[in-house]
Amino acid sequence: MEIRRSYRYALRPTGTQQRALVAQLDAHRVLYNSALDHRRTAYRMAGVSITYYDQARELGAIRVGNPQQKACNHSSQQHTLRRLDRSFQAFFRRIKAGQEPGFPRFRGRNRFRTLTFTHGDGATFTETRTSPLRHPFAATVKIQGVGAVPLVYHRRLGEREGGQMADPVRIGTVEIIRTGDHWEAVFSCTLTVPTPKDAYPTLPATGIDVGLEHYASLADGEQVPNPRFLRKSMGEVKRLQRKLDRARKDRAAEKRAAKKRETAVVTARVAGKPIPPTPPVEVWVSTRGKKRPKRTAERRARLLSRAVARRHEKIGNQRAFFQWHLARSLISRFGLIAVEMLKRRNMARRPKKKLDEAKTKDAGQPVYAPNGAAAKSGLNKSIYDAAGGLFVQRLSSKAEEAGCLIVGVRAAGTSQECPRCARKTPKTLDERWHTCPCGCSLPRDVAAAQVIRARGLTSVAVSAA
């Protein structure tokens, strides 16, 4: 049995290697933006649709005339063009589906962070085996134009649950990603592993209701508390964001002052007047009496921007750690797990505007009534903080290798149905307890999990028949 897995490692490049990686990122970003402009211009001026193959054939001529592009790996540049092509394919797919299309956009320096290589062509992984595991030089990835970059080899490539090793391990692509102020390498691998035995019906079945009050409610009555990583860190995030906003305002003021001084200098030189004196450098004095030049607003904004990015990255890492461990725990206990097929994007959609017809008629112009958008924004933040869709993806990934069966069921009415007698019991969102005339009384989320389990078992029985 073959499965696809990605392994992520932190890189430890030197200063020279970091500058080389940044230069390659910038060259690929220029190629991406130029290819996007080529497609837009050709269609606007002549109605011609440019494909990936058209642009890939011109790549050789571009490399000959541009030293910056010639220094990059050729197949890596093809990956960049394929990335643009996938953006256009997704754009046309959304148009056909009647969704908001979102035309591909030009990428700035902060929005292009990934280099993709074919393993063995531009990037090669090497395991030294001479250094202990987790040592920075236990493994390296050699990148064309950069050199051998050591990585923190915290887990062997191809290692599975329980320390088992897949054999063989085929590395497909290598992605070099700039995350905040550090670099990471992601290896996309194809693993050959033994085919697992079906865990169901050896292990019991359950249903999971992923919510906000409790992160996950199981059909057996267990409820997993919601960690709310983003909510708990909002105080620090807001504090850093306020500092960053002030630094950006000071940076804009510094630029205006510098431009004003340049104008004054040019005017004085033209008029033959004395040049205005340079303003003194502000000095910062520490509590120990040490002096140093005060940081400019430009530098403060850059440092604070990195601090905000690091804080959000930590929140994401906490959420990923929690979800992976919860998924592992569920897979080891159950052979069949039923989950709701929810459209998370629709759940977080902003409420529609409500037109106040009486006030609109009096005012002679559109007047809108309160639609609860402020409260909905807080609910949306909690929905994104829980990341239920990402948890289901990770649960499915774990289940594939363990032989556990993941069944998606229809989500409509799971919280409005009695798990014992299947009677409709309408409830508002603030009613958190399920009570039915048949005598069934239990928490609302647990009742929904039992309904989800029943639907999952029915779906499996119908498929088997």
C-alpha positions in Angstrom: 0.0 0.0 0.0 1.3 3.4 -1.0 0.5 6.6 0.9 1.5 10.2 0.6 3.1 12.0 3.6 4.8 15.3 4.0 7.7 15.8 6.5 8.6 19.3 7.7 11.9 20.3 9.1 13.4 23.6 10.3 16.4 24.8 8.3 19.5 26.4 9.8 21.1 28.4 6.9 24.0 30.7 7.3 23.8 34.5 6.6 25.2 34.0 3.1 22.7 31.1 2.4 19.8 33.2 3.6 20.7 36.0 1.2 21.0 33.4 -1.7 17.5 32.0 -0.8 16.0 35.5 -0.6 17.5 36.3 -4.1 16.0 33.1 -5.5 12.6 33.9 -4.0 12.7 37.3 -5.5 13.6 35.9 -9.0 10.8 33.4 -8.8 8.4 36.1 -7.7 9.4 38.3 -10.7 8.9 35.3 -13.0 5.4 34.6 -11.5 4.3 38.2 -11.8 5.7 38.5 -15.4 3.9 35.3 -16.4 0.7 36.6 -14.9 1.0 39.9 -16.7 1.8 38.0 -20.0 -1.5 36.1 -19.7 -3.6 39.2 -18.8 -2.1 41.3 -21.6 -2.4 38.6 -24.3 -6.1 38.1 -23.5 -6.9 41.8 -23.1 -5.1 43.0 -26.3 -5.7 40.0 -28.7 -8.2 37.7 -26.9 -5.5 34.9 -26.8 -5.4 32.5 -23.9 -1.9 31.6 -22.9 -1.3 28.2 -21.4 1.4 26.8 -19.2 3.0 25.0 -22.2 3.3 28.3 -24.1 5.1 29.9 -21.2 7.3 26.9 -20.5 8.6 26.9 -24.1 9.7 30.6 -23.7 11.5 29.9 -20.4 14.7 28.9 -22.2 14.9 32.3 -24.0 14.1 34.1 -20.8 17.0 32.4 -19.0 19.5 33.3 -21.8 18.7 37.0 -21.6 18.3 37.4 -17.8 21.2 36.5 -15.5 19.0 36.5 -12.4 16.6 33.9 -13.9 19.6 31.9 -15.3 20.9 31.4 -11.8 17.7 29.6 -10.7 17.0 25.9 -11.3 15.1 25.3 -14.5 12.6 22.7 -13.2 12.0 24.9 -10.1 10.9 27.7 -12.5 8.6 25.3 -14.2 7.0 24.5 -10.8 6.4 28.3 -10.4 4.7 28.5 -13.8 2.6 25.4 -12.9 1.6 27.2 -9.7 0.3 30.1 -11.7 -1.5 27.7 -14.0 -3.2 26.0 -11.0 -4.4 29.5 -9.9 -6.1 30.1 -13.2 -7.6 26.6 -13.3 -9.1 27.3 -9.8 -10.3 30.7 -11.0 -12.3 29.2 -13.9 -13.5 26.3 -11.8 -15.0 28.7 -9.3 -16.7 30.7 -12.1 -18.4 27.5 -13.4 -19.5 26.6 -9.9 -21.1 30.0 -9.4 -18.7 31.0 -6.6 -16.8 34.2 -6.0 -14.0 33.7 -8.5 -11.0 35.7 -7.1 -8.8 36.5 -10.1 -5.0 35.6 -9.6 -3.1 38.5 -8.1 0.4 39.9 -8.4 2.6 38.8 -5.5 4.5 41.2 -3.3 7.6 40.3 -1.3 5.6 39.3 1.7 3.2 37.1 -0.3 5.6 34.9 -2.2 7.3 32.6 0.3 7.8 29.1 -1.4 10.4 27.6 -3.7 9.5 24.2 -5.1 12.1 21.7 -6.4 12.0 18.2 -7.8 14.1 16.0 -5.6 17.4 15.3 -7.3 17.0 18.3 -9.6 17.9 21.4 -7.8 17.4 20.1 -4.2 18.8 16.8 -2.8 18.3 15.4 0.7 21.3 13.7 2.4 21.2 11.9 5.8 24.7 11.9 7.2 24.1 9.2 10.0 27.3 10.4 11.6 25.6 12.8 14.0 22.9 11.9 16.6 19.2 12.5 15.8 18.1 16.2 16.3 21.6 17.4 15.7 21.7 20.3 13.2 24.1 18.3 11.0 22.4 14.9 11.1 20.9 15.7 7.7 21.2 18.4 5.0 19.4 19.5 1.9 21.6 20.7 -0.9 20.0 23.5 -2.9 21.3 24.7 -6.3 22.9 28.1 -5.9 22.7 28.0 -2.1 24.7 25.0 -1.0 24.1 22.3 1.7 21.8 23.7 4.3 21.6 21.8 7.6 18.2 21.0 9.0 16.9 20.0 12.5 16.4 16.3 11.9 14.0 15.7 14.7 12.3 12.7 13.0 13.7 10.4 10.4 12.3 10.7 6.9 9.8 7.9 6.4 9.2 7.3 10.1 5.6 6.4 11.1 3.7 5.9 14.3 5.5 4.0 16.9 8.9 4.6 15.3 8.2 2.2 12.4 10.1 3.0 9.2 8.5 2.8 5.7 10.5 1.0 3.0 11.0 2.3 0.4 10.6 6.1 0.8 10.4 8.1 -2.5 10.8 11.8 -2.2 8.8 13.7 -4.9 9.2 17.4 -4.3 11.1 19.6 -1.9 9.5 22.9 -0.8 11.7 25.6 0.8 9.4 27.9 2.7 10.2 31.2 4.5 8.0 31.4 7.6 8.3 34.7 9.4 12.0 35.1 10.2 13.1 31.5 9.6 13.1 28.8 6.9 11.6 25.4 6.6 11.9 22.4 4.3 8.9 20.2 3.4 9.5 16.9 1.7 6.6 15.3 -0.1 7.1 11.5 0.0 5.4 8.4 -1.2 5.7 5.6 1.4 5.2 1.9 0.9 3.6 0.5 4.0 1.8 -2.7 4.9 -1.9 -2.7 4.2 -3.7 -2.2 7.6 -6.4 -4.5 8.8 -9.9 -3.1 8.9 -10.4 -1.8 12.5 -14.2 -2.0 12.2 -16.1 -3.9 13.6 -13.3 -5.0 15.9 -13.3 -1.6 17.5 -16.5 0.2 18.2 -18.1 3.0 16.2 -18.7 6.6 17.3 -19.9 9.9 16.0 -18.2 13.3 16.6 -19.9 16.7 16.8 -17.2 19.4 16.5 -18.4 22.6 18.2 -17.4 25.7 20.0 -18.5 25.2 23.6 -16.8 21.8 23.6 -14.3 21.1 20.9 -15.5 17.6 20.3 -18.5 15.6 21.7 -18.5 11.9 21.3 -21.5 9.5 21.1 -20.4 7.8 24.3 -20.9 11.0 26.3 -17.2 12.1 26.4 -16.7 15.8 25.7 -13.3 17.3 24.9 -12.8 20.9 26.2 -12.1 23.6 23.6 -8.6 25.0 24.1 -9.3 28.3 22.4 -5.7 29.1 21.6 -6.4 32.3 19.7 -8.8 33.6 22.3 -6.3 33.0 25.1 -3.5 34.8 23.2 -5.6 37.8 22.0 -4.3 40.0 24.8 -0.7 39.7 23.6 -1.6 39.8 20.0 -3.6 43.0 20.5 -0.7 44.6 22.4 1.8 43.7 19.7 -0.6 44.9 17.0 -1.1 48.3 18.7 2.7 48.7 18.9 3.0 47.8 15.2 0.3 50.3 14.2 2.1 53.1 16.1 5.4 52.2 14.6 3.9 52.2 11.1 2.4 55.7 11.7 5.8 56.9 13.0 7.5 55.4 9.9 5.1 57.3 7.6 5.9 60.5 9.6 9.6 59.8 9.3 9.3 59.4 5.5 7.3 62.7 5.2 10.0 64.5 7.3 12.8 63.1 5.2 11.0 64.1 2.0 10.4 67.6 3.4 14.1 67.9 4.3 15.2 66.8 0.8 12.9 69.4 -0.7 14.3 72.1 1.6 17.9 71.1 0.7 17.2 71.3 -3.0 15.4 74.6 -2.7 18.3 76.1 -0.6 20.9 75.0 -3.2 18.9 76.5 -6.1 18.4 79.7 -4.2 22.1 79.8 -3.1 21.1 79.8 0.6 22.7 77.9 3.4 21.6 74.2 3.6 19.4 73.5 6.7 21.3 71.6 9.4 20.8 67.9 9.8 18.5 67.1 12.8 20.4 65.4 15.7 20.2 61.7 16.1 18.0 60.7 19.0 19.8 58.7 21.7 18.3 55.9 23.8 19.7 55.6 27.4 19.3 52.2 29.2 18.7 51.8 32.9 22.4 51.1 33.3 23.4 54.3 31.6 24.4 52.8 28.3 23.7 54.9 25.2 22.9 53.9 21.7 21.1 55.5 18.7 17.4 55.2 19.0 15.8 52.7 16.6 14.2 54.2 13.6 10.5 53.7 13.1 11.3 51.6 10.0 13.3 49.1 12.1 10.8 49.1 14.9 8.0 48.3 12.4 10.0 45.5 10.9 10.8 43.9 14.3 7.2 44.2 15.5 5.9 42.7 12.3 8.1 39.7 12.9 6.9 39.5 16.5 3.3 39.4 15.4 4.0 36.8 12.8 5.8 34.6 15.4 2.9 34.9 17.8 0.4 33.7 15.2 2.8 31.0 14.1 2.9 29.7 17.7 -0.9 29.7 17.9 -1.0 27.6 14.7 1.6 25.2 16.1 -0.4 24.8 19.4 -3.6 24.1 17.4 -1.8 21.5 15.1 -0.3 19.7 18.1 -3.6 19.5 19.9 -5.5 18.3 16.7 -2.9 15.6 15.8 -2.9 14.2 19.3 -6.6 14.2 19.6 -6.9 12.5 16.2 -4.4 9.8 17.2 -6.3 9.2 20.4 -9.6 8.7 18.6 -8.1 6.5 15.9 -6.7 4.1 18.5 -10.0 3.7 20.3 -12.6 3.5 17.4 -12.9 1.6 14.2 -15.5 3.8 12.6 -15.9 7.5 13.1 -18.8 9.4 11.6 -18.4 13.2 11.1 -20.6 15.9 9.6 -20.0 17.2 6.1 -20.1 20.9 6.9 -19.3 23.8 4.6 -17.1 25.8 7.0 -17.0 28.8 4.6 -20.7 29.2 4.7 -20.7 29.0 8.5 -18.3 32.0 8.7 -20.1 34.0 6.0 -21.0 37.6 7.0 -24.8 38.2 7.5 -26.7 39.9 4.7 -27.8 43.5 4.9 -31.2 44.3 6.2 -33.0 47.2 4.6 -35.2 49.3 7.0 -38.1 50.1 4.6 -39.8 52.7 6.8 -36.6 54.7 7.4 -35.6 54.3 3.8 -38.9 55.8 2.7 -38.6 58.7 5.1 -34.9 59.5 4.3 -35.2 59.0 0.5 -32.0 56.8 0.5 -31.2 53.3 1.7 -31.1 52.9 5.5 -30.1 49.6 6.9 -31.3 48.0 10.1 -28.9 46.2 12.6 -28.2 42.7 11.3 -26.0 41.4 14.1 -22.8 41.7 12.1 -20.7 42.6 15.2 -21.8 39.5 17.1 -21.3 37.4 14.0 -17.7 38.6 13.7 -17.0 37.3 17.2 -18.6 34.0 16.4 -16.6 33.8 13.1 -13.4 34.3 15.1 -14.3 31.3 17.3 -15.1 29.2 14.3 -11.7 29.9 12.7 -10.0 29.4 16.1 -11.5 25.9 16.4 -10.5 25.0 12.8 -13.0 22.0 12.6 -12.4 21.4 8.9 -8.6 21.1 9.4 -9.2 18.7 12.3 -11.4 16.4 10.1 -8.6 16.4 7.4 -6.0 15.4 10.0 -8.3 12.8 11.4 -8.8 11.3 7.9 -5.0 11.3 7.3 -4.4 9.3 10.5 -7.3 6.9 9.7 -6.0 6.0 6.3 -2.8 4.4 7.8 -4.6 2.8 10.8 -7.4 1.1 8.9 -10.1 3.2 10.6 -13.2 4.1 8.6 -14.2 7.8 8.4 -17.8 8.3 7.2 -19.2 11.7 6.3 -22.9 12.2 6.9 -25.5 14.8 6.1 -25.2 17.6 8.7 -28.8 19.0 8.4 -30.9 18.5 11.5 -28.4 16.6 13.6 -29.0 18.8 16.6 -32.8 18.9 16.1 -33.4 15.2 16.1 -33.8 12.8 19.1 -31.2 10.0 19.0 -33.6 7.6 20.7 -36.9 8.0 18.9 -35.8 10.1 15.9 -38.5 12.7 16.7 -37.9 16.3 15.6 -37.1 18.4 18.7 -36.5 22.0 17.6 -34.0 24.0 19.7 -32.5 27.4 19.4 -28.8 27.9 19.5 -28.7 28.9 23.1 -30.5 25.8 24.3 -27.6 23.4 25.2 -29.6 20.5 26.6 -31.7 18.0 24.7 -35.0 16.9 26.2 -37.6 14.7 24.4 -41.0 13.4 25.5 -39.7 9.9 25.0 -37.5 10.4 28.1 -34.2 11.1 26.4 -32.3 13.8 28.3 -28.6 14.5 27.7 -26.3 17.4 26.5 -27.3 18.7 23.1 -23.8 18.1 21.5 -23.8 14.5 22.8 -27.2 13.9 21.3 -26.1 15.3 18.0 -23.0 13.0 18.1 -25.3 10.0 18.6 -27.4 11.0 15.7 -24.3 11.4 13.6 -23.1 7.9 14.6 -26.5 6.4 13.7 -26.4 8.1 10.2 -22.9 6.8 9.7 -23.8 3.2 10.5 -26.8 3.4 8.2 -24.6 4.7 5.4 -22.1 1.9 5.9 -24.9 -0.7 6.0 -26.4 0.7 2.8 -23.0 0.7 1.0 -22.4 -2.9 2.1 -25.7 -4.0 0.8 
